[in-house]
Amino acid sequence: GDGVDAHPVSLFLYDVGCAVLDHLFDERPIPRFWFLETIARIPYFSYVSMLHLYESFGWWRAVELRKVHAAEEWNELHHLLIMESLGGNAVWSDRFLGYHLAIAYYWFLILVFFGSPRIAYQFMELLESHAVDTYGTFIRQNRERLQQLPAPAVARGYYLTGDLYMFDDFQISRPPGVRRPPCETLLDVFENICQDEAEHVKTMQACQEYAVNGTRVVSPHVNYGAEMGLKRLEEEQKRKKWEEWASMINHENSTIMPGEMD
């Protein structure tokens, strides 16, 4: 989160939160990841709730943005399920703290979003950047061990055979179907999650641009789908011209008498 240009209050809350996490989850990386993923889902619930409210008041309609947030929450949910499959929620006190803090965090972001959507998105950029750093450090420190362990079934289901439309939909910076990561080992799983978090950072940055300048954030299926549709149309038009030319040449050749070819 050090590279994020955030509001001073946001930075203060972020620093306090990191210090608390370091104390509570010292030498317990998997419970820490479970806690982070429990919290990481909440902003998307808050954002969608506020977008519904704004739309109901007639202030702001952002249908595609809600769709992207739904895909982001779906992604974070599967991160949470992966951490639960690894035993991250085994301790009752961790669950108690995580669930209750999630409720408080939801209402906190509701209030922040009502005052400034940009700051609400900016705060989430801080948390997603922290997740990238945390997962990246864990991977560097445990690469060899992680490479020896198999991927959980829930991870394989999400990254290989799950709803890949939803997987593509939160990655607004790339066309659908481009990213299909491997998921054979636990190393693959954590690298995939780390990359997912980096994609969330990009989306939060784009959402801040949307809040300030009105630069729309839309699903990559819409954004790149339109470009792909134009390319397909151009290819079809070129193909049609080629077929017309070929038909004309074939017709001319068929009208030439055998004697005329000598």
C-alpha positions in Angstrom: 0.0 0.0 0.0 3.0 2.3 0.1 2.7 3.3 -3.5 -1.0 4.4 -3.3 -1.6 8.1 -3.2 -4.4 8.0 -0.6 -6.2 10.4 1.8 -4.2 10.9 5.1 -7.1 9.5 7.1 -7.2 6.4 4.9 -3.5 5.9 5.2 -3.7 6.2 9.0 -6.5 3.6 9.2 -4.6 1.4 6.9 -1.4 1.6 9.0 -3.3 0.8 12.2 -5.1 -2.1 10.5 -1.8 -3.6 9.3 -0.2 -3.3 12.7 -3.2 -5.1 14.3 -3.0 -7.9 11.7 0.7 -8.3 12.3 0.1 -8.7 16.0 -3.0 -11.0 15.8 -1.7 -13.3 13.1 2.0 -13.4 13.7 3.4 -16.6 12.2 -0.1 -17.6 11.2 -0.3 -16.8 7.4 -3.3 -19.0 6.4 -5.6 -17.6 9.2 -4.4 -14.1 8.2 -5.3 -14.8 4.6 -8.7 -16.1 5.6 -9.3 -12.9 7.7 -8.2 -10.7 4.8 -10.5 -12.5 2.3 -13.4 -12.3 4.7 -12.9 -8.5 4.8 -12.1 -8.2 1.1 -15.6 -9.3 0.0 -17.4 -6.6 2.0 -16.6 -3.5 0.0 -18.3 -4.9 -3.1 -21.5 -5.4 -1.1 -21.2 -1.8 0.1 -20.5 -0.5 -3.4 -23.4 -2.3 -5.0 -25.8 -1.3 -2.1 -24.9 2.4 -2.7 -25.1 2.1 -6.4 -28.6 0.7 -6.0 -29.4 3.6 -3.7 -28.1 6.2 -6.1 -30.0 4.6 -8.9 -33.2 4.6 -6.8 -32.8 8.3 -6.1 -32.2 9.0 -9.8 -28.7 10.3 -9.1 -26.4 7.9 -10.9 -27.0 4.7 -12.9 -24.0 2.4 -13.4 -25.4 -1.0 -14.4 -22.1 -2.3 -15.8 -20.2 -1.2 -12.8 -22.5 -3.2 -10.6 -21.8 -6.2 -12.8 -18.1 -5.8 -12.5 -18.4 -5.5 -8.7 -20.5 -8.7 -8.6 -17.7 -10.5 -10.4 -15.1 -9.1 -8.0 -17.0 -10.4 -5.0 -17.4 -13.8 -6.7 -13.6 -13.9 -7.1 -13.0 -12.9 -3.4 -15.5 -15.5 -2.3 -13.5 -18.2 -3.9 -10.3 -16.9 -2.3 -12.1 -17.2 1.0 -13.3 -20.8 0.2 -9.7 -21.8 -0.7 -8.4 -20.5 2.6 -11.2 -22.3 4.4 -10.2 -25.5 2.6 -6.7 -25.0 4.0 -8.0 -24.6 7.6 -7.8 -20.8 7.8 -11.0 -20.5 9.8 -10.3 -23.2 12.3 -10.0 -20.9 15.4 -13.3 -19.6 16.9 -11.8 -16.3 17.9 -10.6 -15.6 14.4 -14.1 -16.3 13.0 -15.7 -14.2 15.7 -13.5 -11.2 15.0 -13.6 -11.6 11.2 -17.4 -11.8 11.0 -18.1 -8.9 13.4 -15.5 -6.6 11.8 -16.9 -7.4 8.4 -20.3 -6.1 9.5 -18.7 -2.9 10.9 -16.6 -2.5 7.8 -19.7 -2.7 5.6 -21.4 0.2 7.3 -18.2 2.2 7.5 -17.8 2.0 3.7 -21.5 2.8 3.2 -20.9 6.1 5.0 -17.6 6.8 3.1 -19.2 6.1 -0.3 -22.1 8.4 0.5 -19.6 11.2 1.1 -17.0 10.3 -1.6 -17.1 7.3 -3.9 -13.5 8.1 -4.9 -12.2 7.7 -1.3 -14.2 4.5 -0.8 -12.6 3.0 -3.9 -9.2 4.4 -2.9 -9.4 2.7 0.5 -10.1 -0.6 -1.2 -7.1 0.0 -3.5 -5.0 0.2 -0.4 -6.2 -3.1 0.9 -5.8 -4.9 -2.4 -2.3 -3.5 -2.7 -1.6 -4.9 0.8 -2.9 -8.2 -0.4 -0.6 -8.3 -3.4 2.4 -7.6 -1.1 1.3 -10.1 1.5 0.7 -12.9 -0.9 3.9 -12.1 -2.8 6.0 -12.3 0.3 4.4 -15.6 1.3 5.1 -17.1 -2.1 8.8 -16.0 -2.1 9.3 -17.5 1.4 7.5 -20.8 0.7 7.9 -21.4 -3.0 9.5 -24.9 -2.8 7.1 -26.2 -0.2 4.1 -24.9 -2.0 5.3 -26.5 -5.3 5.1 -29.9 -3.6 1.5 -29.7 -2.4 -1.6 -30.2 -4.6 -4.2 -27.5 -5.3 -7.4 -27.8 -3.3 -10.5 -29.0 -5.3 -12.2 -25.7 -4.8 -9.3 -23.9 -6.4 -9.2 -26.2 -9.4 -12.9 -25.9 -9.8 -12.7 -22.1 -9.9 -9.7 -21.6 -12.1 -10.1 -24.5 -14.5 -13.7 -25.6 -14.8 -15.8 -23.0 -13.0 -17.8 -20.0 -14.3 -15.0 -18.6 -16.4 -17.3 -15.8 -17.6 -17.3 -14.4 -14.1 -13.6 -15.0 -13.8 -13.0 -12.8 -16.8 -15.6 -10.2 -15.9 -13.6 -8.5 -13.1 -10.4 -8.2 -15.1 -11.3 -5.1 -17.0 -7.8 -4.5 -18.3 -7.6 -7.6 -20.5 -9.9 -9.3 -23.1 -12.0 -12.2 -22.0 -10.3 -15.6 -22.3 -6.7 -14.3 -22.3 -5.8 -15.3 -18.8 -6.2 -19.1 -18.1 -3.7 -19.8 -15.3 -2.5 -23.3 -14.3 -3.8 -24.8 -11.1 -2.0 -28.0 -10.3 -0.1 -27.1 -7.2 -0.6 -24.9 -4.2 2.1 -22.6 -5.6 -0.2 -22.1 -8.7 -3.1 -21.3 -6.4 -1.3 -18.6 -4.4 0.3 -17.1 -7.6 -3.2 -17.0 -9.1 -4.7 -15.3 -6.1 -1.8 -12.8 -6.0 -2.5 -12.0 -9.7 -6.2 -11.7 -9.0 -5.5 -9.1 -6.3 -3.3 -7.1 -8.7 -6.3 -7.1 -11.1 -8.5 -5.8 -8.3 -6.0 -2.9 -7.8 -6.4 -1.9 -11.5 -10.1 -2.1 -11.2 -10.2 0.1 -8.1 -8.0 2.7 -9.9 -10.4 2.7 -12.8 -13.3 3.1 -10.4 -11.7 6.2 -9.0 -11.4 7.6 -12.5 -15.1 6.8 -13.0 -16.0 8.6 -9.8 -14.0 11.8 -10.6 -14.0 12.1 -14.4 -16.9 9.9 -15.4 -14.7 7.4 -17.4 -17.0 4.4 -17.5 -16.0 1.1 -16.0 -17.6 -1.8 -17.9 -17.3 -5.5 -18.2 -14.5 -6.7 -20.5 -17.1 -8.7 -22.3 -18.7 -5.4 -23.3 -15.6 -3.4 -23.8 -13.5 -5.9 -25.7 -16.6 -7.6 -27.1 -17.5 -4.5 -29.1 -14.0 -4.3 -30.5 -14.0 -8.0 -31.4 -17.4 -7.6 -33.0 -16.1 -4.8 -35.2 -13.1 -6.9 -36.2 -15.4 -9.9 -37.1 -17.5 -7.5 -39.2 -14.4 -6.2 -41.0 -13.3 -9.8 -41.6 -16.7 -10.8 -42.9 -16.7 -7.8 -45.3 -13.3 -8.7 -46.6 -14.3 -12.3 -47.0 -17.4 -11.2 -48.9 -15.3 -9.0 -51.3 -12.9 -11.9 -51.9 -15.8 -14.3 -52.7 -17.3 -11.7 -55.1 -13.9 -11.4 -56.8 -13.4 -15.1 -57.0 -16.9 -15.6 -58.4 -16.3 -12.9 -61.1 -13.0 -14.6 -62.1 -14.6 -18.0 -62.2 -17.5 -16.7 -64.3 -15.1 -15.0 -66.8 -13.1 -18.2 -67.1 -16.2 -20.3 -67.7 -17.2 -18.0 -70.7 -13.9 -18.4 -72.5 -14.2 -20.9 -75.4 -11.6 -23.7 -75.6 -10.2 -22.3 -78.9 -9.7 -18.9 -77.3 -7.2 -20.3 -74.9 -4.7 -21.3 -77.6 
